[in-house]
Amino acid sequence: MNIFESAGRKGTISIFASVLLISVYTIVTYQLQFNDTGKLIQQIIRFLLTILLMYFLFKGKSWAKITLTILFSLGALLALIALVTLPGPAKIPASVMIFIYGYAIYYLNFSIYFKAYFRYLQVKR
């Protein structure tokens, strides 16, 4: 693994940790506010599917990259809508979500480090 591939691996792990942390934050704050067990099960399944998609991306699957890009785009769009409709203090988490999802979209599709790492993963298969 060369320096670009190594940097791509570290960056990918950082992006995924950020996405998972914002997901956990969303789940916890929703549950604290509404205490909805049915929704909790749905959110846990979504969280586990996100981890599964990330696993397939680490295996070098192109479809996982496309799927994550689409889902991050939808998440950023919904956070943008929330940013407009939510009251003052609630705008901060929405802004963080927009930033994290936006950077994840950029990183997965345009970063030279991720491209090098993804190429390495596909050759390694």
C-alpha atoms as an extended CHARMM CRD file, in Angstrom:
* protein
*
       125  EXT
         1         1  MET       CA              0.0000000000        0.0000000000        0.0000000000  PROA      1               0.0000000000
         2         2  ASN       CA              1.5440000000        3.3030000000       -1.0930000000  PROA      2               0.0000000000
         3         3  ILE       CA              1.1950000000        6.6750000000        0.6260000000  PROA      3               0.0000000000
         4         4  PHE       CA             -1.9080000000        7.7250000000       -1.3760000000  PROA      4               0.0000000000
         5         5  GLU       CA             -3.6620000000        4.4360000000       -0.6870000000  PROA      5               0.0000000000
         6         6  SER       CA             -2.7930000000        4.6380000000        3.0060000000  PROA      6               0.0000000000
         7         7  ALA       CA             -4.0910000000        8.2170000000        3.2170000000  PROA      7               0.0000000000
         8         8  GLY       CA             -7.2450000000        7.1080000000        1.3880000000  PROA      8               0.0000000000
         9         9  ARG       CA             -7.8070000000        4.2980000000        3.8820000000  PROA      9               0.0000000000
        10        10  LYS       CA             -7.4030000000        6.6470000000        6.8610000000  PROA      10              0.0000000000
        11        11  GLY       CA             -9.6620000000        9.2610000000        5.2880000000  PROA      11              0.0000000000
        12        12  THR       CA            -12.3140000000        6.6750000000        4.5040000000  PROA      12              0.0000000000
        13        13  ILE       CA            -12.2860000000        5.4130000000        8.0800000000  PROA      13              0.0000000000
        14        14  SER       CA            -12.5810000000        9.0060000000        9.3500000000  PROA      14              0.0000000000
        15        15  ILE       CA            -15.5160000000        9.7750000000        7.0630000000  PROA      15              0.0000000000
        16        16  PHE       CA            -17.3160000000        6.6010000000        8.0710000000  PROA      16              0.0000000000
        17        17  ALA       CA            -16.7250000000        7.2430000000       11.7690000000  PROA      17              0.0000000000
        18        18  SER       CA            -18.2140000000       10.7260000000       11.3400000000  PROA      18              0.0000000000
        19        19  VAL       CA            -21.2500000000        9.3780000000        9.4930000000  PROA      19              0.0000000000
        20        20  LEU       CA            -21.8250000000        6.6860000000       12.1210000000  PROA      20              0.0000000000
        21        21  LEU       CA            -21.4750000000        9.2120000000       14.9480000000  PROA      21              0.0000000000
        22        22  ILE       CA            -24.0460000000       11.5470000000       13.3950000000  PROA      22              0.0000000000
        23        23  SER       CA            -26.3440000000        8.5330000000       12.9440000000  PROA      23              0.0000000000
        24        24  VAL       CA            -25.9820000000        7.5750000000       16.6080000000  PROA      24              0.0000000000
        25        25  TYR       CA            -26.6030000000       11.1930000000       17.6160000000  PROA      25              0.0000000000
        26        26  THR       CA            -29.7700000000       11.2670000000       15.4950000000  PROA      26              0.0000000000
        27        27  ILE       CA            -31.0420000000        8.0020000000       16.9730000000  PROA      27              0.0000000000
        28        28  VAL       CA            -30.3660000000        9.0480000000       20.5680000000  PROA      28              0.0000000000
        29        29  THR       CA            -31.8550000000       12.5290000000       20.2880000000  PROA      29              0.0000000000
        30        30  TYR       CA            -34.9630000000       11.2120000000       18.5400000000  PROA      30              0.0000000000
        31        31  GLN       CA            -35.4580000000        8.5560000000       21.2090000000  PROA      31              0.0000000000
        32        32  LEU       CA            -34.9440000000       11.0210000000       24.0430000000  PROA      32              0.0000000000
        33        33  GLN       CA            -37.5410000000       13.3100000000       22.5460000000  PROA      33              0.0000000000
        34        34  PHE       CA            -40.2200000000       10.8370000000       21.4150000000  PROA      34              0.0000000000
        35        35  ASN       CA            -39.4080000000        7.4610000000       23.0850000000  PROA      35              0.0000000000
        36        36  ASP       CA            -40.8470000000        5.5050000000       20.1330000000  PROA      36              0.0000000000
        37        37  THR       CA            -39.8130000000        1.8160000000       20.3030000000  PROA      37              0.0000000000
        38        38  GLY       CA            -41.0450000000        1.0190000000       16.7920000000  PROA      38              0.0000000000
        39        39  LYS       CA            -38.9860000000        3.8250000000       15.3470000000  PROA      39              0.0000000000
        40        40  LEU       CA            -35.9790000000        2.6890000000       17.4100000000  PROA      40              0.0000000000
        41        41  ILE       CA            -36.0350000000       -0.7250000000       15.7510000000  PROA      41              0.0000000000
        42        42  GLN       CA            -36.2640000000        0.9230000000       12.3320000000  PROA      42              0.0000000000
        43        43  GLN       CA            -33.3440000000        3.2460000000       13.1550000000  PROA      43              0.0000000000
        44        44  ILE       CA            -31.1880000000        0.3660000000       14.4170000000  PROA      44              0.0000000000
        45        45  ILE       CA            -31.8530000000       -1.5970000000       11.2240000000  PROA      45              0.0000000000
        46        46  ARG       CA            -30.9310000000        1.4810000000        9.1580000000  PROA      46              0.0000000000
        47        47  PHE       CA            -27.7490000000        1.9000000000       11.1950000000  PROA      47              0.0000000000
        48        48  LEU       CA            -26.7760000000       -1.7510000000       10.6850000000  PROA      48              0.0000000000
        49        49  LEU       CA            -27.4660000000       -1.5130000000        6.9480000000  PROA      49              0.0000000000
        50        50  THR       CA            -25.2380000000        1.5580000000        6.7860000000  PROA      50              0.0000000000
        51        51  ILE       CA            -22.4490000000       -0.4410000000        8.4310000000  PROA      51              0.0000000000
        52        52  LEU       CA            -23.0580000000       -3.2640000000        5.9440000000  PROA      52              0.0000000000
        53        53  LEU       CA            -22.7950000000       -0.8590000000        2.9990000000  PROA      53              0.0000000000
        54        54  MET       CA            -19.5590000000        0.5270000000        4.4340000000  PROA      54              0.0000000000
        55        55  TYR       CA            -18.2170000000       -3.0210000000        4.7740000000  PROA      55              0.0000000000
        56        56  PHE       CA            -18.9290000000       -3.6880000000        1.0930000000  PROA      56              0.0000000000
        57        57  LEU       CA            -17.2320000000       -0.4290000000        0.1790000000  PROA      57              0.0000000000
        58        58  PHE       CA            -14.1560000000       -1.6070000000        2.0820000000  PROA      58              0.0000000000
        59        59  LYS       CA            -14.3200000000       -4.7520000000       -0.0560000000  PROA      59              0.0000000000
        60        60  GLY       CA            -14.0560000000       -2.5750000000       -3.1840000000  PROA      60              0.0000000000
        61        61  LYS       CA            -17.6300000000       -2.8690000000       -4.4510000000  PROA      61              0.0000000000
        62        62  SER       CA            -18.5470000000       -0.0640000000       -6.8510000000  PROA      62              0.0000000000
        63        63  TRP       CA            -22.2750000000       -0.4870000000       -6.2450000000  PROA      63              0.0000000000
        64        64  ALA       CA            -21.7200000000        0.2350000000       -2.5330000000  PROA      64              0.0000000000
        65        65  LYS       CA            -19.9780000000        3.5100000000       -3.3990000000  PROA      65              0.0000000000
        66        66  ILE       CA            -22.8590000000        4.5350000000       -5.6590000000  PROA      66              0.0000000000
        67        67  THR       CA            -25.4680000000        3.5230000000       -3.0720000000  PROA      67              0.0000000000
        68        68  LEU       CA            -23.7020000000        5.4180000000       -0.2790000000  PROA      68              0.0000000000
        69        69  THR       CA            -23.3520000000        8.4840000000       -2.4950000000  PROA      69              0.0000000000
        70        70  ILE       CA            -27.0890000000        8.4400000000       -3.2200000000  PROA      70              0.0000000000
        71        71  LEU       CA            -27.9960000000        7.9190000000        0.4490000000  PROA      71              0.0000000000
        72        72  PHE       CA            -25.6070000000       10.6420000000        1.6300000000  PROA      72              0.0000000000
        73        73  SER       CA            -27.1000000000       12.9880000000       -0.9780000000  PROA      73              0.0000000000
        74        74  LEU       CA            -30.6100000000       12.2780000000        0.2920000000  PROA      74              0.0000000000
        75        75  GLY       CA            -29.4340000000       12.7630000000        3.8800000000  PROA      75              0.0000000000
        76        76  ALA       CA            -27.8310000000       16.0990000000        3.0250000000  PROA      76              0.0000000000
        77        77  LEU       CA            -30.9720000000       17.2150000000        1.1730000000  PROA      77              0.0000000000
        78        78  LEU       CA            -33.2200000000       16.2830000000        4.1020000000  PROA      78              0.0000000000
        79        79  ALA       CA            -30.8430000000       18.0440000000        6.5060000000  PROA      79              0.0000000000
        80        80  LEU       CA            -30.9960000000       21.1280000000        4.2840000000  PROA      80              0.0000000000
        81        81  ILE       CA            -34.7870000000       21.0530000000        4.4330000000  PROA      81              0.0000000000
        82        82  ALA       CA            -34.5850000000       20.6120000000        8.2150000000  PROA      82              0.0000000000
        83        83  LEU       CA            -32.1870000000       23.5500000000        8.4060000000  PROA      83              0.0000000000
        84        84  VAL       CA            -34.8200000000       25.7820000000        6.8470000000  PROA      84              0.0000000000
        85        85  THR       CA            -37.7680000000       24.5010000000        8.8880000000  PROA      85              0.0000000000
        86        86  LEU       CA            -36.2900000000       23.8740000000       12.3600000000  PROA      86              0.0000000000
        87        87  PRO       CA            -36.0660000000       26.4960000000       15.1100000000  PROA      87              0.0000000000
        88        88  GLY       CA            -32.7620000000       28.0940000000       16.1890000000  PROA      88              0.0000000000
        89        89  PRO       CA            -30.8050000000       25.5790000000       18.3140000000  PROA      89              0.0000000000
        90        90  ALA       CA            -31.9220000000       22.6150000000       16.2020000000  PROA      90              0.0000000000
        91        91  LYS       CA            -30.1790000000       24.1370000000       13.1910000000  PROA      91              0.0000000000
        92        92  ILE       CA            -26.7500000000       23.1950000000       14.5550000000  PROA      92              0.0000000000
        93        93  PRO       CA            -27.1090000000       19.3980000000       14.1640000000  PROA      93              0.0000000000
        94        94  ALA       CA            -28.6720000000       19.8860000000       10.7290000000  PROA      94              0.0000000000
        95        95  SER       CA            -25.6950000000       22.0340000000        9.7120000000  PROA      95              0.0000000000
        96        96  VAL       CA            -23.2810000000       19.3720000000       10.9680000000  PROA      96              0.0000000000
        97        97  MET       CA            -25.1560000000       16.7150000000        9.0040000000  PROA      97              0.0000000000
        98        98  ILE       CA            -24.9770000000       18.7940000000        5.8240000000  PROA      98              0.0000000000
        99        99  PHE       CA            -21.2440000000       19.2780000000        6.2960000000  PROA      99              0.0000000000
       100       100  ILE       CA            -20.4930000000       15.6090000000        7.0740000000  PROA      100             0.0000000000
       101       101  TYR       CA            -22.6760000000       14.1720000000        4.3170000000  PROA      101             0.0000000000
       102       102  GLY       CA            -21.4540000000       16.7730000000        1.8380000000  PROA      102             0.0000000000
       103       103  TYR       CA            -17.8380000000       16.0060000000        2.6100000000  PROA      103             0.0000000000
       104       104  ALA       CA            -18.5380000000       12.2620000000        2.3860000000  PROA      104             0.0000000000
       105       105  ILE       CA            -20.0550000000       12.7630000000       -1.0850000000  PROA      105             0.0000000000
       106       106  TYR       CA            -17.0420000000       14.7980000000       -2.1650000000  PROA      106             0.0000000000
       107       107  TYR       CA            -14.5790000000       12.3200000000       -0.6760000000  PROA      107             0.0000000000
       108       108  LEU       CA            -16.1370000000        9.1960000000       -2.2150000000  PROA      108             0.0000000000
       109       109  ASN       CA            -16.3780000000       10.7090000000       -5.6750000000  PROA      109             0.0000000000
       110       110  PHE       CA            -13.5850000000       13.2570000000       -6.1130000000  PROA      110             0.0000000000
       111       111  SER       CA            -10.7600000000       12.6430000000       -3.6280000000  PROA      111             0.0000000000
       112       112  ILE       CA             -7.5320000000       11.3910000000       -5.2060000000  PROA      112             0.0000000000
       113       113  TYR       CA             -6.7420000000        9.5660000000       -1.9730000000  PROA      113             0.0000000000
       114       114  PHE       CA             -9.9930000000        7.6360000000       -1.9890000000  PROA      114             0.0000000000
       115       115  LYS       CA             -9.6350000000        6.8760000000       -5.7000000000  PROA      115             0.0000000000
       116       116  ALA       CA             -6.1700000000        5.4320000000       -5.0740000000  PROA      116             0.0000000000
       117       117  TYR       CA             -7.4090000000        3.4020000000       -2.1130000000  PROA      117             0.0000000000
       118       118  PHE       CA            -10.4840000000        2.1720000000       -3.9970000000  PROA      118             0.0000000000
       119       119  ARG       CA             -8.3160000000        1.1220000000       -6.9640000000  PROA      119             0.0000000000
       120       120  TYR       CA             -6.0760000000       -0.7330000000       -4.5000000000  PROA      120             0.0000000000
       121       121  LEU       CA             -9.1220000000       -2.5300000000       -3.0490000000  PROA      121             0.0000000000
       122       122  GLN       CA            -10.3540000000       -3.5630000000       -6.4770000000  PROA      122             0.0000000000
       123       123  VAL       CA             -6.9520000000       -4.8630000000       -7.5690000000  PROA      123             0.0000000000
       124       124  LYS       CA             -6.5420000000       -6.7160000000       -4.2830000000  PROA      124             0.0000000000
       125       125  ARG       CA             -9.7770000000       -8.6420000000       -4.9100000000  PROA      125             0.0000000000
